[in-house]
Amino acid sequence: MPLALLALAISAYAIGTTEFVIVGLLPTVATDLNVSLPMAGLVVSVYALGVTVGAPVLTALTGRLRRKPLLLGLMGLFIAGNLLAGVSPNYETLLAARVLSAFAHGVFFSVGATIAADLVPEDKRASAIAMMFSGLTIAIVTGVPMGTWIGQHFGWRATFLAVSALGVIGALGVAALVPAKLSQPPAAGLGTQVRVLAKPRLLLAFAITALGYGGTFVAFTYLAPILETITGFSSGTVSLVLVLYGAAIAVGNMVGGKLANRNPVRALAWLFALQAAVLIVFTFTASSPVPALVTLAGMGALAFANVPGLQLYVVQLAQRHAPGAVDVASALNIAAFNLGIAAGAFFGGRVVDSALGLAATPWVGGLFVLGGLALTLLSGALDRKDGRRNAAVAQPA
């Protein structure tokens, strides 16, 4: 794998830390800013919505910029957003800071995923995308637990200041390792994005991403409160549990990339089925420490295993149905990932506020994932139908 992928993974590590560290800090943020737990959970939703909007819009606005300077500029924006979060005096400023960081996130991953795929042979593309996204998973293994520990001992603002330093390291990695000469696809404006959204097959794929990936976040957003109030772990132990969860995610991400290289649809169907089952099981194991840890390891292994396959499948569909807008389709799928996170966190908050309560978030998330599974099976059937039609057209009279 080229060293440029390592640079992308380093930056993804910084971005992944700031995206997910808030999960471990929700009780701390809620107490310090005197807001409810669902209100604190909106910090997750607002960040994800910022990525959802920022990925397609800013990708269109920056489409003519050379890729390496663009990546460096995005890392600068990311650093500024986390510095603002680190000095936030109130809830509203924290939300604004999160949106600023989210704008950098959206464009970085939409551009980075296509760069990763372009740097390797076709049969290694899912693995290359998985390597870039491994920065996210490694962040969950180390960055999120470490950031949670910092926030619990020195205040949550110190966590975001530390993430700013990670952003500087990521920017230096891009400057040193990403080649200056990268392929430059034609710039795609907002009109092109609208045309991509008019493609039913791509819309179906984006819905698969939002439901299948986002379902986990109904429970994951409130994982720290679940572990503290239902399982009975102390806040200090939660940091260690997050290490286990993150380690499982890292393994699942790489395995998912290998499974998706040949047939992403088949891999996604199996992964979604297992993911939904484990979420539902967690509903019953969350109250006992050992069964909860075992189930969490399974949840972690499956939470990101679908990411490489989802991204590769959208690229493959775009090559067939919108060949002039593959970059745009990739950006919109990044938006779909984060729309799923925003929806998962939002509905998780509604579940927590309802009569169902915190304990119901895992099985509700499982229902989301089952919706993603149903759409995956439908899309696979449409692929086979298209294949038969194309074969019939190609046959000589």
C-alpha positions in Angstrom: 0.0 0.0 0.0 1.4 3.5 -0.9 2.6 5.8 1.9 0.0 8.3 0.8 -2.6 6.0 2.4 -0.7 6.3 5.7 -1.0 10.1 5.5 -4.7 9.8 4.9 -5.1 7.4 7.8 -3.1 9.8 10.1 -5.5 12.6 9.3 -8.5 10.3 9.6 -7.2 9.4 13.1 -7.4 13.0 14.2 -10.8 13.5 12.6 -12.2 10.2 14.0 -11.1 11.2 17.5 -13.0 14.4 17.4 -16.1 12.8 15.9 -16.4 10.0 18.4 -14.7 11.2 21.6 -17.9 13.1 22.5 -19.6 9.7 23.0 -17.5 9.0 26.1 -17.9 12.6 27.3 -21.6 13.0 27.1 -22.3 12.7 30.8 -19.4 15.1 31.6 -20.6 17.7 29.0 -24.2 17.5 30.1 -23.3 18.1 33.7 -20.8 20.9 33.0 -23.1 22.8 30.6 -26.2 22.1 32.7 -28.1 20.4 29.8 -30.0 17.1 29.6 -28.5 13.9 28.2 -30.5 14.1 25.0 -29.5 17.7 24.6 -25.9 16.7 25.0 -26.5 14.0 22.4 -27.5 16.7 19.9 -23.8 17.6 19.8 -23.3 14.3 18.0 -26.3 14.9 15.6 -25.2 18.5 14.8 -21.7 17.3 13.9 -23.1 14.6 11.7 -25.5 17.0 10.0 -22.6 19.4 9.4 -20.8 16.6 7.6 -24.0 15.7 5.7 -24.3 19.2 4.3 -20.6 20.0 4.1 -19.6 16.9 2.1 -21.6 17.6 -1.0 -21.7 21.4 -1.0 -18.1 22.0 -0.1 -16.9 19.3 -2.5 -18.7 21.1 -5.3 -17.3 24.5 -4.3 -13.7 23.2 -4.0 -13.8 20.8 -7.0 -11.4 22.9 -9.0 -8.7 23.1 -6.3 -5.7 20.8 -6.4 -6.1 17.9 -4.1 -3.1 18.3 -1.8 -3.6 22.0 -1.0 -7.2 21.2 -0.5 -6.4 18.5 2.0 -4.1 20.9 3.9 -6.7 23.6 4.0 -9.3 21.2 5.3 -6.9 20.2 8.1 -6.5 23.9 9.0 -10.2 24.3 9.2 -10.4 21.2 11.4 -7.8 22.5 13.8 -9.6 25.9 14.1 -12.9 24.1 14.9 -11.4 22.1 17.7 -9.6 25.1 19.1 -12.9 26.9 19.3 -14.5 23.8 21.0 -11.6 23.8 23.5 -12.4 27.4 24.6 -16.3 27.1 24.3 -17.9 29.0 27.2 -21.4 27.6 26.5 -23.5 25.0 24.7 -24.2 27.2 21.7 -20.5 27.9 21.0 -19.7 24.2 21.3 -22.4 23.4 18.7 -20.9 26.1 16.3 -17.4 24.7 16.8 -18.6 21.2 16.0 -20.2 22.3 12.8 -16.9 24.0 11.8 -15.0 20.8 12.3 -17.7 18.8 10.6 -17.3 20.9 7.4 -13.7 19.8 7.1 -14.6 16.2 7.9 -17.1 15.9 5.1 -14.8 17.0 2.2 -11.7 15.3 3.6 -13.3 11.8 3.5 -15.2 12.3 0.2 -11.9 13.3 -1.5 -9.7 11.0 0.5 -11.8 7.9 -0.4 -11.5 8.4 -4.1 -7.8 9.2 -3.8 -7.3 5.9 -1.8 -9.1 3.9 -4.5 -7.1 5.6 -7.3 -3.7 4.7 -5.7 -4.1 1.0 -6.0 -5.2 -1.7 -8.5 -8.9 -2.3 -8.9 -9.0 -5.5 -6.9 -7.4 -3.7 -3.9 -9.7 -0.7 -3.8 -11.9 -1.8 -0.9 -8.8 -2.7 1.1 -7.3 0.8 0.3 -10.4 2.5 1.4 -10.4 0.3 4.6 -6.8 1.4 5.3 -7.7 5.1 5.1 -10.8 4.5 7.3 -8.5 2.5 9.7 -7.5 5.9 11.0 -11.1 6.3 12.2 -11.1 2.8 13.8 -7.7 3.3 15.4 -9.0 6.6 16.8 -11.7 4.6 18.5 -9.2 2.2 19.9 -6.8 4.8 21.3 -8.0 8.4 20.7 -11.5 8.1 22.1 -10.5 6.3 25.3 -7.6 8.6 25.8 -9.7 11.7 25.0 -12.4 10.4 27.4 -9.8 9.9 30.2 -8.5 13.5 29.6 -12.0 14.9 29.7 -12.9 13.1 32.9 -9.7 14.3 34.6 -9.0 17.7 33.1 -12.3 18.8 31.7 -13.9 18.1 28.3 -12.4 21.3 26.8 -8.9 19.9 27.4 -9.9 16.9 25.1 -10.6 19.2 22.2 -7.4 21.1 22.7 -5.5 17.8 22.6 -7.4 16.9 19.4 -6.2 20.2 17.8 -2.7 19.0 18.4 -3.6 15.7 16.6 -4.9 17.8 13.7 -1.5 19.5 13.4 0.2 16.1 13.2 -2.3 15.0 10.6 -1.6 18.1 8.5 2.2 17.5 8.7 1.6 13.9 7.5 -0.4 15.1 4.5 2.3 17.7 3.7 5.1 15.1 3.9 3.6 12.0 2.4 0.8 12.8 0.0 2.2 13.3 -3.5 1.8 16.7 -5.1 0.6 15.3 -8.4 -2.7 13.6 -7.9 -5.4 12.8 -10.5 -7.8 15.7 -10.8 -11.3 14.7 -11.9 -13.5 17.3 -13.6 -15.1 19.7 -11.1 -18.7 18.8 -10.4 -21.1 21.5 -9.4 -24.3 21.4 -7.4 -26.2 20.7 -10.6 -24.2 17.5 -11.1 -25.0 16.4 -7.5 -28.7 17.0 -8.1 -28.5 14.8 -11.2 -26.8 12.1 -9.1 -29.6 12.3 -6.5 -32.0 11.7 -9.4 -30.5 8.3 -10.0 -32.8 5.8 -8.2 -30.1 3.2 -7.9 -27.7 5.6 -6.2 -30.5 6.9 -3.9 -31.2 3.3 -2.9 -27.5 2.8 -2.1 -27.4 6.0 0.0 -30.4 4.8 2.0 -28.6 1.5 2.6 -25.7 3.5 4.0 -27.8 5.7 6.2 -29.9 2.9 7.7 -27.3 0.1 7.9 -24.4 2.2 9.2 -26.5 4.7 11.2 -28.5 2.1 13.1 -25.6 1.3 15.5 -25.5 5.0 16.6 -29.0 4.8 18.2 -27.2 2.9 21.0 -23.5 3.9 20.5 -24.2 7.6 21.1 -25.5 6.7 24.5 -23.0 3.9 25.2 -21.3 5.7 28.2 -24.7 6.3 30.0 -25.7 2.7 29.2 -22.5 1.3 30.7 -22.7 3.5 33.8 -26.4 3.3 34.6 -27.4 -0.1 33.3 -24.3 -2.2 33.3 -22.9 -0.6 36.5 -19.4 0.4 35.4 -17.7 3.4 36.9 -16.8 6.3 34.6 -13.1 5.3 34.7 -14.0 1.8 33.6 -15.9 3.2 30.7 -12.6 4.4 29.2 -11.2 0.9 29.3 -14.4 -0.6 27.8 -14.1 1.8 24.9 -10.6 0.4 24.2 -12.2 -3.1 23.8 -14.9 -1.7 21.6 -12.4 0.2 19.5 -10.1 -2.8 19.1 -13.0 -4.8 17.8 -13.9 -2.1 15.4 -10.4 -2.0 14.0 -10.4 -5.7 13.3 -13.9 -5.6 11.8 -13.0 -2.8 9.5 -10.1 -4.6 7.9 -12.0 -7.9 7.7 -14.9 -6.1 6.1 -12.6 -4.6 3.5 -11.4 -8.0 2.5 -14.9 -9.5 2.4 -16.2 -6.7 0.2 -13.4 -6.9 -2.4 -15.2 -9.5 -4.6 -18.9 -9.0 -3.9 -19.8 -6.0 -1.7 -23.5 -6.7 -1.8 -23.2 -10.3 -0.5 -20.8 -9.1 2.2 -23.1 -6.3 3.3 -26.1 -8.6 3.6 -24.3 -10.9 5.9 -22.7 -8.1 7.9 -26.1 -6.3 8.4 -27.8 -9.5 9.5 -25.2 -10.1 12.1 -25.1 -6.5 13.2 -28.8 -6.4 13.8 -28.8 -9.6 15.8 -25.9 -8.4 18.0 -27.7 -5.1 18.7 -30.9 -6.9 19.7 -28.9 -9.3 22.0 -27.2 -6.3 23.7 -30.6 -5.3 24.9 -30.6 -8.3 27.1 -26.9 -8.5 28.1 -26.4 -4.8 28.9 -27.4 -5.4 32.6 -24.6 -8.0 33.3 -20.9 -6.9 33.0 -19.4 -10.0 31.4 -22.1 -10.7 28.8 -22.2 -7.0 28.1 -18.5 -6.9 27.3 -18.8 -10.0 25.0 -21.7 -8.4 23.1 -19.9 -5.1 22.9 -17.0 -6.8 21.2 -19.3 -8.2 18.6 -21.0 -4.8 18.2 -17.6 -3.2 17.6 -16.5 -5.8 15.2 -19.6 -5.2 13.0 -20.1 -1.5 13.5 -17.5 -0.4 10.9 -17.1 -3.7 9.0 -19.7 -2.5 6.5 -17.9 0.9 5.7 -15.5 -0.3 2.9 -18.2 -2.3 1.2 -20.7 0.6 1.3 -18.2 3.0 -0.2 -17.0 0.6 -2.8 -20.6 -0.4 -3.8 -21.5 3.3 -4.3 -18.4 3.8 -6.5 -19.3 0.7 -8.6 -22.9 1.9 -9.0 -21.8 5.4 -9.9 -19.4 4.0 -12.6 -22.4 2.3 -14.2 -25.2 4.8 -13.7 -23.4 8.1 -13.4 -19.9 7.6 -14.9 -19.1 11.4 -15.0 -19.9 11.9 -11.3 -18.1 9.2 -9.4 -16.4 11.7 -7.1 -19.8 13.3 -6.4 -21.4 10.0 -5.6 -18.6 9.2 -3.2 -19.1 12.6 -1.5 -22.9 12.0 -1.2 -22.3 8.6 0.4 -20.1 10.3 3.0 -23.1 12.5 3.6 -25.3 9.4 3.9 -23.0 7.9 6.5 -23.3 11.0 8.6 -27.0 11.4 8.0 -27.3 7.9 9.5 -25.2 9.0 12.5 -27.4 12.1 12.9 -30.6 10.2 12.6 -29.3 7.4 14.9 -28.3 9.9 17.6 -31.5 11.9 17.3 -33.8 8.9 17.5 -31.7 7.5 20.3 -32.4 10.7 22.2 -36.1 10.4 21.5 -36.0 6.8 22.8 -34.1 7.9 26.0 -36.8 10.6 26.5 -39.7 8.2 25.9 -41.2 5.6 28.1 -38.9 3.0 26.5 -35.9 4.6 28.1 -32.1 4.1 27.7 -32.3 0.3 27.7 -34.3 0.2 24.5 -31.7 2.0 22.3 -29.9 -1.2 21.2 -33.0 -3.0 19.8 -34.3 0.1 18.2 -30.9 0.4 16.5 -31.3 -3.2 15.4 -34.5 -2.3 13.6 -32.7 0.4 11.7 -30.0 -2.1 10.5 -32.7 -4.6 9.5 -34.1 -1.8 7.2 -30.6 -1.5 5.7 -30.5 -5.3 5.2 -33.9 -5.3 3.4 -32.7 -2.5 1.0 -29.4 -4.3 0.4 -31.3 -7.5 -0.7 -33.5 -5.3 -3.0 -30.5 -3.6 -4.6 -28.7 -6.9 -5.1 -31.8 -8.3 -6.9 -31.9 -5.2 -9.1 -28.2 -5.7 -9.9 -28.9 -9.3 -11.0 -31.8 -8.1 -13.1 -29.6 -5.5 -14.8 -27.0 -8.1 -15.4 -29.5 -10.4 -17.2 -30.8 -7.6 -19.3 -27.3 -6.5 -20.4 -26.4 -10.1 -21.2 -29.5 -10.5 -23.4 -28.7 -7.2 -25.2 -25.1 -8.4 -25.8 -26.1 -11.7 -27.4 -25.9 -11.8 -31.2 -29.1 -12.0 -33.1 
